[in-house]
Structures are given as structure tokens and as C-alpha cells.
């Protein structure tokens, strides 16, 4: 988890932009305690709070391509960065780091804002194209990584968390009554609405492109369903064939998420999903796997017996936190 922040201010109306950007990044410091970086040129600002996962030594951000014409600040992981890197090197791109971040700027050089189509990952990023005076924001297909934005005095302001937006003079924390109604109805506001008036969430699977011609928000991906004919054809498939396909997809999606230069752990609640994922990780991990869980003093919510059973079965190095009137650590 990292934090990104910045603004696109064509009229350069944000007072003391360096100080504003520094405050925005500082507010996100809990998301990225390992390093903080900023870039300001004219009315464009990119900030980053880094949690180092891949390429610990040379992966600081904001990061640029070879000639500095494209820069990125990025939160998340590009799981298929190894394959993308090899393809981009074959096309003549020169890499100066081993990070997944650098694949974004080089893929952008190839495809522009549509580069997002190549990425398999959980991400939120901002790409500044200096030659075209264009800022692109993108969020992953399922919306795992957050990204919020607003407008103040003609400037587009964005950040991983809403509270960083409040560091910009003129951005007010005013409750949106309709969002409050949606929260009581659906448990959360429906994107792009947020709890605060005039502050928007970039919806999952969407791009925001800002430039000389204005600002556009559009989907780059939508969940597709089988057609009626395809659904009928699928009904005739053998159950074992379907099960094997599912198993292969689960293994592939798990293995590709284990790429890291730091130890990888797993959340193990004892439920079906986390138990299956942890069991798959265990197959491909040579070291004893670290797992974590949350227990509750209330028996209505507590699943401690289940995660303990899985810990015994998978032989993991486990830690849990028990929540109640007070929070205490338990092994």
C-alpha cells in the first residue's frame, strides 16, 4: 500500500503549491512510511508516499521514462510487470530500475492512456505527459486501490484518501445528504459519489484524462457476461473440466501475486476464501508462511476456532488480534 496525491492546475491558482503538495503527501504517510517524493512543474504536481515491496533500492517515485517526458505516481502492484518488461525491452525501451512502476511509463509511451488495458494488477496511478500537457488517472478493474478527486478554482486535485484533499485551500469537508441516504440504504455511497459534497471517487475500471481540451471520465473495462448461446454451450461442459480450469486460474492468480522483494503473508480468517488462498500460497512458498487473523470477544462474530484449525493444518507462523472492549494481542 502506497499513497499518491497531486493536482493539475493550468491557471496556477493554488497558492504555495510546494507546501500544499508536501502536506498532502504527509497526510498519506501511514500508507507509505519508507519514502516520500514530490514533483512540481508549472501547475502540475505529483506526490508519493512509498511502502517498498518491489525494487527496494531504486523504486522511488514519482518515476519517469528515459527522457523525463512521462512521469508516474503509483499505488498498488502490476502483477504481470515481468512479462511486460520483457516485451517493452524487446521494443527498444531502456529500464533503469527493476520496479513494476517503471512498466507504466514505458507502456504509456507505447499506448498512451490506453496502456491501462495491458495491466494485470491492483492499482491507482497518475501519469503526467509533459509533451501533450495531459494528466491521466486510472483505477484498477475491481477498485481495490482507492482514488478520489475534486475541483477547486479550476484545478483538478486527486489523492488516495479524501483527507489529503482537505489540505488544499478551498476544498471543504461538507456532507452530501444524498450520499448519507445511500449509505443508510446500501451501506456505502455509490461511486462516483462520496460522503462529501463535490468530492468524487474515480469508479473502478475507469480513466480520467485532463488536458487542454478539458476533463473526461470514461470506463476502460466492464464486466462481461456470457451470451445466451455461450451459456447453453457451457452447460454441456464436463464438471471435471470446469473444476480444472478454475483450479488453474486460482493457481495462476495466486502465484503472480507472490512477486515481491519482501516476505509475503496472508490473511487467514478460517473461512473458505482465505483458507483456499493460504493453502495455495503454502504450495509455492519455501519459507514458513506468516499468517494473520482477527478474533472477537463476542462469540457471535468470532471465528477463532476455524482459523486455528487451518493454522494447524497448514503449519503457518500465525498472529492474531482479539477485538472487544479493548484490543489485545494473542498468539
Secondary structure per residue as TSV (DSSP state, phi and psi in degrees):
chain	resnum	aa	ss	phi	psi
A	1	X	-	360.0	125.5
A	2	X	-	-123.1	179.7
A	3	X	E	-131.2	137.6
A	4	X	E	-123.0	153.5
A	5	X	E	-160.3	161.9
A	6	X	E	163.3	-173.0
A	7	X	E	-155.9	159.0
A	8	X	E	-124.4	103.7
A	9	X	-	-124.5	82.8
A	10	X	T	-60.1	-34.7
A	11	X	T	-85.9	-4.5
A	12	X	-	52.5	53.3
A	13	X	-	-98.1	-8.9
A	14	X	S	-74.3	118.0
A	15	X	T	-72.5	142.8
A	16	X	T	47.4	59.2
A	17	X	H	-59.0	-36.1
A	18	X	H	-62.3	-43.1
A	19	X	H	-68.4	-40.1
A	20	X	H	-62.6	-46.6
A	21	X	H	-63.6	-40.5
A	22	X	H	-60.7	-41.4
A	23	X	H	-66.8	-39.7
A	24	X	H	-60.6	-45.9
A	25	X	H	-66.9	-39.4
A	26	X	H	-61.2	-39.4
A	27	X	H	-61.3	-28.5
A	28	X	T	-92.3	9.4
A	29	X	G	-58.1	-31.1
A	30	X	G	-66.8	-22.6
A	31	X	G	-80.2	-24.3
A	32	X	-	-146.2	82.4
A	33	X	B	-80.8	-7.0
A	34	X	S	-84.7	-30.2
A	35	X	E	-165.6	155.2
A	36	X	E	-131.5	139.1
A	37	X	E	-140.5	150.6
A	38	X	E	-138.8	155.2
A	39	X	E	-144.1	129.8
A	40	X	E	-135.2	130.7
A	41	X	E	-142.5	116.3
A	42	X	T	59.9	-123.5
A	43	X	T	-99.3	11.7
A	44	X	E	-107.8	132.9
A	45	X	E	-135.8	134.8
A	46	X	E	-126.2	132.8
A	47	X	E	-130.6	155.9
A	48	X	E	-149.8	135.0
A	49	X	E	-115.3	120.1
A	50	X	E	-105.4	132.6
A	51	X	-	-108.0	114.5
A	52	X	-	-78.6	121.0
A	53	X	-	-122.5	-47.0
A	54	X	S	-121.1	137.3
A	55	X	-	55.6	72.4
A	56	X	T	-64.1	-30.2
A	57	X	T	-88.9	-35.3
A	58	X	T	-125.2	20.7
A	59	X	-	-100.8	17.7
A	60	X	-	-65.4	153.2
A	61	X	S	-130.9	165.8
A	62	X	S	-59.1	148.2
A	63	X	E	-121.3	146.7
A	64	X	E	-121.6	169.2
A	65	X	-	-79.8	-169.1
A	66	X	T	-59.5	-43.2
A	67	X	T	-101.8	6.8
A	68	X	S	75.5	13.4
A	69	X	S	-84.2	-17.7
A	70	X	E	-129.7	128.2
A	71	X	E	-128.0	152.8
A	72	X	E	-138.7	143.8
A	73	X	E	-121.9	133.5
A	74	X	E	-143.3	133.4
A	75	X	E	-119.6	126.9
A	76	X	E	127.1	-155.7
A	77	X	E	-141.1	138.8
A	78	X	E	-100.6	102.1
A	79	X	T	-66.2	-32.2
A	80	X	T	-97.0	28.7
A	81	X	H	-65.7	-29.7
A	82	X	H	-63.0	-47.6
A	83	X	H	-67.2	-41.1
A	84	X	H	-63.3	-41.5
A	85	X	H	-59.3	-46.5
A	86	X	H	-61.4	-42.5
A	87	X	H	-66.7	-38.8
A	88	X	H	-70.4	-38.2
A	89	X	H	-62.2	-39.9
A	90	X	H	-62.7	-25.3
A	91	X	T	-88.7	0.7
A	92	X	T	104.1	4.5
A	93	X	-	-77.7	140.2
A	94	X	-	-104.1	124.0
A	95	X	-	-99.4	141.1
A	96	X	S	-114.9	-2.0
A	97	X	S	-135.6	176.6
A	98	X	-	-112.2	20.7
A	99	X	-	-87.9	156.1
A	100	X	S	-71.0	-23.6
A	101	X	H	-58.8	-40.9
A	102	X	H	-66.2	-24.2
A	103	X	H	-63.6	-26.0
A	104	X	H	-67.3	-47.5
A	105	X	H	-66.4	-36.9
A	106	X	H	-74.8	-36.8
A	107	X	H	-66.7	-34.0
A	108	X	H	-64.1	-39.3
A	109	X	H	-58.2	-34.9
A	110	X	H	-76.7	-44.6
A	111	X	H	-122.3	-1.0
A	112	X	G	64.6	-152.9
A	113	X	G	-56.0	-26.2
A	114	X	G	-70.7	-2.1
A	115	X	G	-57.5	-24.5
A	116	X	G	-57.3	-27.3
A	117	X	G	-62.1	-24.6
A	118	X	G	-83.0	-12.1
A	119	X	-	-92.5	126.5
A	120	X	-	-103.3	107.1
A	121	X	E	177.0	-177.2
A	122	X	E	-112.3	118.6
A	123	X	E	-157.6	155.6
A	124	X	E	-142.0	128.0
A	125	X	E	-146.5	161.5
A	126	X	E	-127.1	125.9
A	127	X	E	-114.2	126.1
A	128	X	E	-105.4	118.5
A	129	X	E	-100.8	102.2
A	130	X	T	-66.7	-38.1
A	131	X	T	-67.2	-36.9
A	132	X	T	-99.3	0.4
A	133	X	T	51.4	52.4
A	134	X	E	-133.2	131.4
A	135	X	E	-110.7	130.9
A	136	X	E	-120.7	124.8
A	137	X	E	-106.5	141.4
A	138	X	E	-143.0	148.4
A	139	X	E	-131.5	145.3
A	140	X	-	-63.0	165.5
A	141	X	T	-61.7	-37.2
A	142	X	T	-96.4	-4.5
A	143	X	-	73.3	33.4
A	144	X	-	-65.9	-42.3
A	145	X	S	-96.5	131.7
A	146	X	-	-80.9	154.0
A	147	X	-	-158.2	125.4
A	148	X	E	-125.0	154.9
A	149	X	E	-152.8	161.4
A	150	X	E	-155.2	176.5
A	151	X	E	-124.8	136.7
A	152	X	E	-144.7	121.6
A	153	X	T	56.9	32.3
A	154	X	T	87.1	-4.9
A	155	X	E	-95.7	138.6
A	156	X	E	-89.1	124.5
A	157	X	E	-120.9	137.3
A	158	X	E	-139.1	158.4
A	159	X	E	-169.6	161.6
A	160	X	S	-71.5	-25.9
A	161	X	S	-133.3	145.4
A	162	X	H	-60.7	-36.5
A	163	X	H	-62.8	-24.2
A	164	X	H	-68.7	-29.4
A	165	X	H	-66.1	-30.0
A	166	X	T	-71.1	-8.5
A	167	X	T	-78.7	-9.0
A	168	X	S	-91.4	123.1
A	169	X	T	-54.9	131.2
A	170	X	T	100.8	-15.3
A	171	X	-	-87.0	117.9
A	172	X	-	-105.5	146.3
A	173	X	-	-93.6	79.6
A	174	X	-	-111.5	124.2
A	175	X	B	-64.3	138.9
A	176	X	-	-95.7	112.3
A	177	X	H	-58.8	-37.4
A	178	X	H	-66.5	-38.1
A	179	X	H	-63.9	-36.8
A	180	X	H	-64.3	-42.2
A	181	X	H	-61.7	-42.8
A	182	X	H	-64.7	-36.1
A	183	X	H	-62.2	-43.1
A	184	X	H	-71.3	-21.8
A	185	X	H	-90.6	-47.4
A	186	X	H	-111.0	-3.2
A	187	X	S	83.1	-7.1
A	188	X	S	-162.7	155.7
A	189	X	-	-68.6	147.7
A	190	X	-	-86.1	123.1
A	191	X	T	-57.4	140.2
A	192	X	T	-89.1	8.2
A	193	X	B	-73.2	146.8
A	194	X	-	-127.7	175.4
A	195	X	S	-62.5	-15.0
A	196	X	B	-111.0	135.2
A	197	X	T	-60.3	133.9
A	198	X	T	69.6	8.2
A	199	X	-	-109.5	127.1
A	200	X	E	-115.2	150.2
A	201	X	E	-98.6	129.2
A	202	X	-	-69.5	118.6
A	203	X	-	-64.4	155.8
A	204	X	T	-54.9	144.7
A	205	X	T	67.7	26.9
A	206	X	E	-124.1	155.8
A	207	X	E	-115.9	144.8
A	208	X	E	-120.6	124.9
A	209	X	E	-120.4	122.9
A	210	X	E	-119.7	133.2
A	211	X	E	-162.3	-160.8
A	212	X	T	-61.8	-27.1
A	213	X	T	-91.5	3.5
A	214	X	E	116.7	-159.4
A	215	X	E	-122.4	131.1
A	216	X	E	-127.4	143.3
A	217	X	E	-122.6	127.7
A	218	X	E	-149.5	151.9
A	219	X	E	-76.4	142.4
A	220	X	S	-109.2	-7.3
A	221	X	-	-153.7	142.2
A	222	X	-	-138.4	145.5
A	223	X	-	-64.0	129.6
A	224	X	-	-106.2	150.2
A	225	X	-	-120.7	156.6
A	226	X	-	-64.9	142.0
A	227	X	-	-70.8	168.1
A	228	X	H	-59.9	-39.5
A	229	X	H	-67.3	-42.2
A	230	X	H	-65.7	-36.2
A	231	X	H	-65.1	-41.5
A	232	X	H	-64.3	-39.8
A	233	X	H	-65.1	-36.6
A	234	X	H	-68.4	-28.4
A	235	X	H	-62.6	-24.3
A	236	X	T	-87.6	-1.0
A	237	X	S	-74.3	149.6
A	238	X	-	-70.5	139.9
A	239	X	H	-62.1	-39.0
A	240	X	H	-65.3	-37.0
A	241	X	H	-63.4	-43.4
A	242	X	H	-65.5	-41.9
A	243	X	H	-63.1	-39.9
A	244	X	H	-68.4	-37.5
A	245	X	H	-63.6	-43.0
A	246	X	H	-63.0	-43.6
A	247	X	H	-61.1	-43.1
A	248	X	H	-63.8	-39.9
A	249	X	H	-66.6	-40.6
A	250	X	H	-65.0	-41.9
A	251	X	H	-64.2	-45.3
A	252	X	H	-63.2	-45.0
A	253	X	H	-68.7	-28.7
A	254	X	H	-76.1	-47.4
A	255	X	H	-61.9	-39.5
A	256	X	H	-70.3	-20.5
A	257	X	T	-85.7	-2.7
A	258	X	T	-90.9	2.7
A	259	X	-	-75.1	112.0
A	260	X	-	-164.0	154.7
A	261	X	S	-100.5	13.3
A	262	X	S	-133.6	162.5
A	263	X	-	-59.2	144.3
A	264	X	-	-107.1	133.3
A	265	X	E	-117.6	-179.7
A	266	X	E	-142.2	143.6
A	267	X	E	-84.4	125.5
A	268	X	-	-125.2	99.4
A	269	X	-	-87.0	-19.9
A	270	X	S	97.3	-7.6
A	271	X	S	-78.0	175.4
A	272	X	H	-63.3	-48.3
A	273	X	H	-61.6	-53.7
A	274	X	H	-68.9	-32.9
A	275	X	H	-67.0	-41.5
A	276	X	H	-64.9	-46.0
A	277	X	H	-61.6	-44.3
A	278	X	H	-64.4	-39.1
A	279	X	H	-62.9	-39.1
A	280	X	H	-67.1	-43.4
A	281	X	H	-59.6	-41.4
A	282	X	H	-58.5	-32.4
A	283	X	H	-67.0	-28.1
A	284	X	H	-112.9	12.2
A	285	X	-	-111.8	124.8
A	286	X	S	-82.1	-23.8
A	287	X	S	-94.9	162.1
A	288	X	-	-65.2	126.7
A	289	X	-	-79.1	133.5
A	290	X	E	-84.8	128.1
A	291	X	E	-126.8	158.6
A	292	X	E	-141.3	151.9
A	293	X	E	-153.8	169.4
A	294	X	E	-122.9	130.0
A	295	X	E	-112.8	166.8
A	296	X	E	-132.7	141.1
A	297	X	S	-64.1	-31.9
A	298	X	S	-74.0	123.3
A	299	X	T	-66.6	-19.2
A	300	X	T	-63.9	-32.3
A	301	X	T	-110.8	-12.9
A	302	X	-	-77.1	134.4
A	303	X	-	-123.6	25.5
A	304	X	H	-57.7	-40.7
A	305	X	H	-59.7	-35.4
A	306	X	H	-74.3	-43.6
A	307	X	H	-71.4	-29.9
A	308	X	H	-65.2	-38.1
A	309	X	H	-62.9	-40.8
A	310	X	H	-70.5	-35.3
A	311	X	H	-61.3	-43.0
A	312	X	H	-64.6	-40.6
A	313	X	H	-70.0	-37.8
A	314	X	H	-97.6	-8.8
A	315	X	T	54.1	63.3
A	316	X	-	-104.6	162.7
A	317	X	E	-90.8	101.0
A	318	X	E	-110.1	144.0
A	319	X	E	-134.2	144.6
A	320	X	E	-140.0	158.5
A	321	X	E	-121.2	131.7
A	322	X	E	-100.6	125.9
A	323	X	E	-106.3	133.9
A	324	X	S	-160.5	-137.2
A	325	X	S	-64.4	-32.9
A	326	X	S	-129.3	156.7
A	327	X	-	-103.2	127.8
A	328	X	E	-136.7	150.5
A	329	X	E	-82.3	143.6
A	330	X	E	-142.2	150.1
A	331	X	-	-97.7	360.0
